[in-house]
Amino acid sequence: MAHDQPVKALVIALTGHTAAAVYSINRLQLDSLCFVLPEGAKALVEADVQPKIEHMPRRWDWVVLAETDEFVSCYRALAQALPEMLRTWDVQPGELVVDVTGATPAMAGALTLATLSHSSRVVSLVPAREGQEEDRIDIAGQPFLWTQGNPWDEAASVSRREGCELFNRGLFAASAKLFRELEARVSGGQKPLYRAFADLADGYDLWERFQYRQAWEKLKHAVKAFEMAALWGGPPGLKAVLPPIKANVGFLEKLVLDPAPVKDMQPIDLLAHAGRRLRGAHDPETAMVSLVRALEAFAQRQLFKQHQIKTWDVLPEQLPEALRETCRTCWLEDLDGKYKLPLQAQFRVLAGLGDQMGQAFLREWPTMKPLLDAASHAVLGHGFEPVKAERVQQLYDVVLRLTGVHEASLPKFPTLNV
């Protein structure tokens, strides 16, 4: 007898052909076993099946069907009993095999549907026709063929589009979870593709939480897997999505490998993050926090790269003469004895040092002050008033003018249409 790799669990339909059931159970070497059968077949299990099992499963049970020829009745019984049983047995998605050899059409349909979330293989012994010799099996003097298939290999395309839609809405964790489940359910040849989709979603989720190095690693792995899949055809649209992902990998590489204490690409990323939170997630509160932080990061970058000033540890002697006394009296932290520049002071220092961005800040100040006040009064600022999206957009436009950044140069997350 042929033996497959041991399986976690088998759900097998049984109405009368016990020899076929015995063959499947012994071939699959299962850990847990559930019979789906009518009341009258329980005696067959005890008399004709159990004594012939070569390796008794650690756990076994059955689901009794009152009507084996009515789909709705079969499905109701299975839907009520199987989920809790599989949860108790700790059967994960993709670990279940379903045998429909002994099923009526109603049982087969109901069983396939009720187990779809956990199954990765449906097997059946079908009568062999004359001339069919390959994979022929003789059971109780009758010729059969062992057939098997994975319904998820075809159904995965629908779920893949659902995962892509979640990704495009910025729900990266949910997208990754769905792709991981697909990876577990599809057959071996498709697993690397769905692992890559899950890595991709994980990578952008990490990026959205500013975990740059981990995000970079995840996206690099995803790109390699997608390139390999594209060589063999891959799903439609896969090649088109590679260039923007590669561009993002390049952006993250520069950010991660920058050894400077003030990273050159950080303000750009914060500004892009603010735009995604505002327009993609429709979350103006978080967008405003990111935007104000981006504004500060641009000032910090300019002060450090052009004047070697660290805003979190500044020396009064580094500042323009007019600001030194203010620094000594107002910007000293009593706990660590360091001078730290607040946001507006950073731009005042830049302006006093003749920096164009600092001087532009002073020109824009009448426009910016009410917008920064709105950020301060926001719930995630220091107040109790939810900030309005239009206020965030107004400040976003000012920051673009002030820094000279073109929106087209910001990193953009890809849209998945795969």
C-alpha positions as CSV (number, residue, x, y, z in Angstrom):
1,M,0.0,0.0,0.0
2,A,1.2,3.5,-0.8
3,H,1.8,5.8,2.2
4,D,1.5,9.6,2.1
5,Q,3.2,11.9,4.5
6,P,1.4,11.8,7.9
7,V,-1.4,14.3,8.1
8,K,-2.7,16.2,11.1
9,A,-6.4,15.3,10.7
10,L,-8.7,13.5,8.3
11,V,-12.5,13.9,8.0
12,I,-13.9,11.0,6.1
13,A,-17.4,10.3,4.8
14,L,-18.7,6.8,5.4
15,T,-22.0,5.3,4.3
16,G,-21.1,1.7,3.5
17,H,-17.8,1.0,1.7
18,T,-15.6,0.2,4.7
19,A,-12.7,-1.2,2.8
20,A,-12.2,2.1,1.0
21,A,-12.3,3.9,4.3
22,V,-9.7,1.5,5.8
23,Y,-7.4,2.1,2.8
24,S,-7.5,5.9,3.1
25,I,-7.0,5.9,6.9
26,N,-4.0,3.6,6.6
27,R,-2.5,5.4,3.6
28,L,-2.7,8.8,5.2
29,Q,-1.3,7.9,8.7
30,L,-3.3,10.5,10.5
31,D,-3.1,12.0,14.0
32,S,-6.8,12.7,14.4
33,L,-9.8,11.2,12.6
34,C,-13.5,12.2,12.3
35,F,-16.1,10.0,10.6
36,V,-19.1,11.7,8.9
37,L,-21.9,9.1,8.7
38,P,-25.5,8.3,9.1
39,E,-26.6,6.7,12.4
40,G,-26.7,3.2,10.9
41,A,-23.1,3.3,9.9
42,K,-21.7,3.7,13.4
43,A,-21.8,-0.1,13.9
44,L,-19.7,-0.5,10.7
45,V,-16.9,1.7,12.2
46,E,-16.7,-0.4,15.3
47,A,-17.0,-3.8,13.5
48,D,-15.3,-3.3,10.1
49,V,-13.0,-0.2,10.3
50,Q,-11.4,0.1,13.7
51,P,-10.0,-3.5,13.9
52,K,-8.2,-2.9,10.5
53,I,-6.5,0.4,11.2
54,E,-2.8,-0.1,11.3
55,H,-1.9,2.9,13.4
56,M,-4.8,4.0,15.6
57,P,-5.2,7.9,15.6
58,R,-4.6,9.6,18.9
59,R,-8.0,11.2,18.7
60,W,-11.2,10.2,16.8
61,D,-14.8,11.2,16.8
62,W,-17.8,11.3,14.5
63,V,-20.5,13.6,13.2
64,V,-23.9,11.8,12.7
65,L,-26.1,13.1,9.9
66,A,-29.8,12.6,10.1
67,E,-30.4,13.0,6.3
68,T,-27.5,12.1,4.0
69,D,-29.3,13.2,0.8
70,E,-30.2,16.7,1.9
71,F,-27.5,19.3,1.4
72,V,-28.9,21.9,3.9
73,S,-29.4,19.3,6.6
74,C,-25.9,17.9,6.1
75,Y,-24.2,21.3,6.1
76,R,-26.1,22.5,9.2
77,A,-24.9,19.4,11.2
78,L,-21.3,19.8,9.9
79,A,-21.1,23.5,10.5
80,Q,-22.3,23.1,14.1
81,A,-20.0,20.2,15.0
82,L,-16.7,20.5,13.0
83,P,-15.4,24.0,13.9
84,E,-15.3,23.2,17.7
85,M,-13.9,19.8,17.1
86,L,-11.1,21.1,14.9
87,R,-10.4,23.9,17.4
88,T,-10.1,21.3,20.2
89,W,-7.8,19.2,18.1
90,D,-5.7,22.3,17.3
91,V,-6.0,21.8,13.5
92,Q,-4.7,24.9,11.8
93,P,-5.7,26.1,8.3
94,G,-4.2,23.8,5.7
95,E,-3.7,20.8,8.0
96,L,-7.0,19.0,7.2
97,V,-7.6,16.3,4.6
98,V,-11.1,15.4,3.5
99,D,-12.1,12.1,2.0
100,V,-15.4,12.1,0.1
101,T,-15.2,8.5,-1.3
102,G,-18.2,7.3,0.7
103,A,-20.2,10.5,0.5
104,T,-23.5,11.1,-1.1
105,P,-23.5,14.1,-3.4
106,A,-25.2,16.2,-0.7
107,M,-22.6,15.0,1.9
108,A,-19.7,15.7,-0.5
109,G,-20.9,19.3,-1.2
110,A,-21.6,20.1,2.4
111,L,-18.4,18.5,3.7
112,T,-16.3,20.4,1.2
113,L,-17.9,23.7,2.1
114,A,-17.9,23.2,5.8
115,T,-14.2,22.3,5.9
116,L,-12.9,24.8,3.3
117,S,-11.3,27.1,5.9
118,H,-9.1,24.3,7.2
119,S,-8.6,21.8,4.3
120,S,-5.8,21.7,1.8
121,R,-6.7,18.4,0.1
122,V,-9.8,16.5,-0.9
123,V,-9.2,12.9,-1.7
124,S,-11.4,10.2,-3.3
125,L,-11.2,6.6,-4.5
126,V,-13.1,6.4,-7.8
127,P,-13.8,3.2,-9.7
128,A,-11.2,2.6,-12.4
129,R,-12.3,2.2,-16.0
130,E,-11.0,-0.4,-18.3
131,G,-7.5,0.5,-19.5
132,Q,-6.7,2.8,-16.6
133,E,-3.7,1.1,-15.0
134,E,-1.7,4.0,-13.6
135,D,-2.3,4.5,-9.9
136,R,-4.7,1.6,-10.0
137,I,-5.6,0.2,-6.5
138,D,-7.4,-3.1,-5.9
139,I,-9.7,-2.9,-2.8
140,A,-11.8,-5.8,-1.9
141,G,-11.4,-7.2,-5.4
142,Q,-12.5,-3.9,-7.1
143,P,-10.2,-1.6,-9.1
144,F,-10.0,2.0,-7.9
145,L,-8.0,5.1,-8.7
146,W,-6.7,7.4,-5.9
147,T,-7.5,11.0,-6.8
148,Q,-6.8,14.1,-4.9
149,G,-6.9,17.9,-5.4
150,N,-6.7,21.1,-3.5
151,P,-9.7,23.4,-3.9
152,W,-7.6,26.3,-2.6
153,D,-5.3,26.2,-5.7
154,E,-8.2,27.6,-7.7
155,A,-10.0,29.5,-5.0
156,A,-6.8,31.4,-3.9
157,S,-7.1,33.9,-6.8
158,V,-10.3,35.3,-5.3
159,S,-8.8,35.5,-1.8
160,R,-5.6,37.0,-3.3
161,R,-7.7,39.8,-4.6
162,E,-9.2,40.3,-1.2
163,G,-5.8,40.4,0.3
164,C,-4.7,43.0,-2.3
165,E,-7.7,45.1,-1.5
166,L,-6.9,45.1,2.2
167,F,-3.3,46.1,1.3
168,N,-4.5,49.0,-0.9
169,R,-6.6,50.3,2.0
170,G,-3.6,50.3,4.2
171,L,-4.8,47.4,6.3
172,F,-1.4,45.7,6.1
173,A,-1.7,43.4,9.2
174,A,-5.1,42.1,8.0
175,S,-3.6,41.6,4.5
176,A,-0.6,39.7,5.8
177,K,-2.8,37.5,7.9
178,L,-5.0,36.5,4.9
179,F,-1.9,35.8,2.8
180,R,-0.4,33.6,5.5
181,E,-3.6,31.6,5.6
182,L,-3.5,31.2,1.9
183,E,0.1,30.1,2.1
184,A,-0.9,27.4,4.5
185,R,-3.8,26.2,2.3
186,V,-2.4,26.1,-1.2
187,S,-0.3,23.3,-2.6
188,G,3.5,23.4,-2.4
189,G,4.2,25.1,-5.7
190,Q,2.1,28.1,-4.8
191,K,3.3,28.5,-1.3
192,P,6.4,30.8,-2.1
193,L,4.2,33.2,-3.9
194,Y,1.8,33.7,-1.0
195,R,4.6,33.8,1.5
196,A,6.0,36.7,-0.6
197,F,2.7,38.5,-0.5
198,A,2.6,38.1,3.2
199,D,6.2,39.3,3.6
200,L,5.2,42.3,1.4
201,A,2.3,43.2,3.6
202,D,4.4,42.7,6.7
203,G,7.1,44.9,5.3
204,Y,4.8,47.8,4.6
205,D,3.2,47.4,8.0
206,L,6.6,47.6,9.6
207,W,7.4,50.6,7.5
208,E,4.2,52.4,8.6
209,R,5.4,51.9,12.2
210,F,8.9,53.2,11.3
211,Q,10.6,49.8,11.8
212,Y,12.8,50.5,8.8
213,R,15.4,47.8,8.9
214,Q,12.9,45.0,9.4
215,A,10.7,46.5,6.7
216,W,13.7,46.6,4.3
217,E,14.5,42.9,4.9
218,K,10.9,41.8,4.4
219,L,10.6,43.8,1.1
220,K,13.9,42.5,-0.2
221,H,12.7,38.9,0.4
222,A,9.4,39.6,-1.3
223,V,11.0,41.1,-4.4
224,K,13.2,38.1,-4.9
225,A,10.3,35.7,-4.6
226,F,8.2,37.8,-7.0
227,E,11.0,37.9,-9.5
228,M,11.2,34.1,-9.4
229,A,7.4,33.8,-9.7
230,A,7.4,36.2,-12.7
231,L,9.9,34.0,-14.5
232,W,7.3,31.2,-14.4
233,G,4.4,33.4,-15.4
234,G,2.9,34.3,-12.1
235,P,-0.5,35.9,-11.7
236,P,-1.5,38.8,-14.0
237,G,-0.1,42.2,-12.9
238,L,2.8,40.8,-10.9
239,K,5.5,42.2,-13.2
240,A,3.9,45.7,-13.1
241,V,4.1,45.9,-9.3
242,L,7.8,45.1,-9.1
243,P,9.3,48.5,-10.1
244,P,7.5,50.6,-7.4
245,I,8.4,48.0,-4.7
246,K,12.1,48.0,-5.9
247,A,12.0,51.8,-5.6
248,N,10.8,51.5,-2.1
249,V,13.5,49.0,-1.3
250,G,16.1,51.5,-2.6
251,F,14.6,54.3,-0.4
252,L,14.7,52.1,2.7
253,E,18.3,51.0,2.0
254,K,19.4,54.6,2.0
255,L,17.5,55.3,5.2
256,V,18.7,52.2,7.0
257,L,22.4,52.4,6.0
258,D,22.7,56.1,6.7
259,P,25.1,56.2,9.7
260,A,24.5,59.9,10.6
261,P,22.6,60.7,13.8
262,V,20.3,62.8,11.7
263,K,19.2,60.7,8.8
264,D,18.9,62.4,5.4
265,M,15.8,60.6,4.3
266,Q,13.9,60.7,7.6
267,P,12.0,64.0,7.0
268,I,11.0,62.8,3.5
269,D,9.5,59.6,5.0
270,L,7.7,61.5,7.8
271,L,6.1,63.8,5.2
272,A,5.0,60.9,3.1
273,H,3.6,59.2,6.2
274,A,1.6,62.2,7.0
275,G,0.1,62.2,3.5
276,R,-0.8,58.5,3.7
277,R,-2.5,59.0,7.1
278,L,-4.4,62.0,5.8
279,R,-5.6,60.8,2.4
280,G,-5.4,57.0,2.7
281,A,-6.3,56.3,6.3
282,H,-8.5,59.5,6.7
283,D,-6.8,60.0,10.0
284,P,-6.1,63.7,10.3
285,E,-5.1,63.5,14.0
286,T,-2.2,61.1,13.4
287,A,-1.4,62.9,10.1
288,M,-1.0,66.2,11.9
289,V,1.4,64.7,14.5
290,S,3.5,63.2,11.6
291,L,3.4,66.4,9.7
292,V,4.6,68.6,12.6
293,R,7.3,66.0,13.3
294,A,8.3,66.1,9.6
295,L,8.6,69.9,9.8
296,E,10.9,69.6,12.8
297,A,12.9,66.9,11.1
298,F,13.6,69.1,8.1
299,A,14.9,71.8,10.4
300,Q,17.0,69.3,12.3
301,R,18.5,67.9,9.1
302,Q,19.4,71.4,7.9
303,L,20.9,72.4,11.2
304,F,23.0,69.3,11.5
305,K,24.2,69.0,7.9
306,Q,25.0,72.6,7.3
307,H,25.9,73.8,10.8
308,Q,26.7,70.7,12.8
309,I,24.1,71.7,15.4
310,K,22.3,68.9,17.3
311,T,18.9,70.3,18.4
312,W,18.8,67.9,21.3
313,D,22.3,69.0,22.6
314,V,23.1,72.4,21.3
315,L,25.9,74.7,22.6
316,P,24.9,78.4,23.0
317,E,28.1,79.4,21.3
318,Q,26.9,77.7,18.1
319,L,23.9,80.0,17.8
320,P,23.5,83.5,16.4
321,E,24.5,86.1,19.0
322,A,20.9,87.3,19.4
323,L,19.7,83.9,20.5
324,R,22.4,82.9,22.9
325,E,21.0,84.5,26.1
326,T,17.5,83.1,25.3
327,C,19.1,79.7,24.9
328,R,20.8,79.9,28.3
329,T,17.6,81.1,30.1
330,C,14.8,79.3,28.2
331,W,16.1,76.1,26.5
332,L,18.0,74.5,29.3
333,E,16.8,71.0,30.5
334,D,17.3,70.9,34.3
335,L,17.5,67.1,34.4
336,D,20.5,66.5,32.0
337,G,21.9,70.0,31.8
338,K,21.6,70.1,28.0
339,Y,20.2,72.9,25.8
340,K,17.4,71.7,23.5
341,L,15.8,73.7,20.8
342,P,12.0,73.7,20.4
343,L,10.5,73.7,16.9
344,Q,10.1,77.4,16.3
345,A,13.5,78.1,17.8
346,Q,15.1,75.7,15.3
347,F,13.9,77.8,12.4
348,R,14.8,81.0,14.2
349,V,18.3,79.7,14.5
350,L,18.4,78.8,10.8
351,A,17.1,82.2,9.9
352,G,19.8,83.9,12.1
353,L,22.5,81.8,10.4
354,G,21.3,83.0,7.0
355,D,19.7,79.8,5.9
356,Q,17.1,80.1,3.2
357,M,14.7,77.6,4.8
358,G,14.8,79.5,8.1
359,Q,14.1,82.8,6.4
360,A,11.3,81.2,4.4
361,F,9.8,80.0,7.8
362,L,9.7,83.5,9.1
363,R,7.9,84.7,5.9
364,E,5.4,81.9,6.2
365,W,4.9,82.3,10.0
366,P,1.7,84.3,9.8
367,T,0.1,81.5,7.7
368,M,1.7,78.8,9.8
369,K,0.9,80.0,13.3
370,P,-2.9,79.3,13.2
371,L,-2.2,75.9,11.7
372,L,0.4,75.0,14.3
373,D,-2.1,76.3,16.9
374,A,-4.6,73.8,15.5
375,A,-2.1,71.0,15.9
376,S,-1.4,72.1,19.5
377,H,-5.1,72.2,20.3
378,A,-5.8,68.8,18.7
379,V,-6.5,65.7,20.8
380,L,-3.1,64.2,20.0
381,G,-1.5,67.6,20.5
382,H,-2.2,69.3,23.8
383,G,-5.9,70.0,23.6
384,F,-9.3,68.6,23.3
385,E,-10.5,69.6,19.8
386,P,-10.3,67.0,16.9
387,V,-8.2,68.6,14.1
388,K,-9.9,69.0,10.8
389,A,-8.5,67.4,7.6
390,E,-8.4,70.7,5.8
391,R,-6.2,72.2,8.4
392,V,-3.7,69.3,8.0
393,Q,-3.8,69.7,4.2
394,Q,-3.1,73.5,4.5
395,L,-0.1,72.9,6.7
396,Y,1.0,70.1,4.4
397,D,1.0,72.5,1.5
398,V,3.0,75.1,3.5
399,V,5.6,72.5,4.4
400,L,6.1,71.5,0.8
401,R,6.7,75.2,-0.1
402,L,8.9,75.8,2.8
403,T,11.2,72.8,2.2
404,G,11.1,72.8,-1.6
405,V,10.1,69.2,-1.7
406,H,8.1,68.0,-4.7
407,E,5.3,65.7,-3.8
408,A,6.2,63.4,-6.7
409,S,9.6,62.7,-5.1
410,L,8.0,61.2,-1.9
411,P,8.1,57.5,-1.5
412,K,4.8,55.9,-2.5
413,F,3.4,52.6,-1.4
414,P,2.4,50.4,-4.4
415,T,-1.2,49.6,-5.4
416,L,-1.7,45.8,-5.8
417,N,-3.8,44.7,-8.7
418,V,-2.6,41.1,-8.9
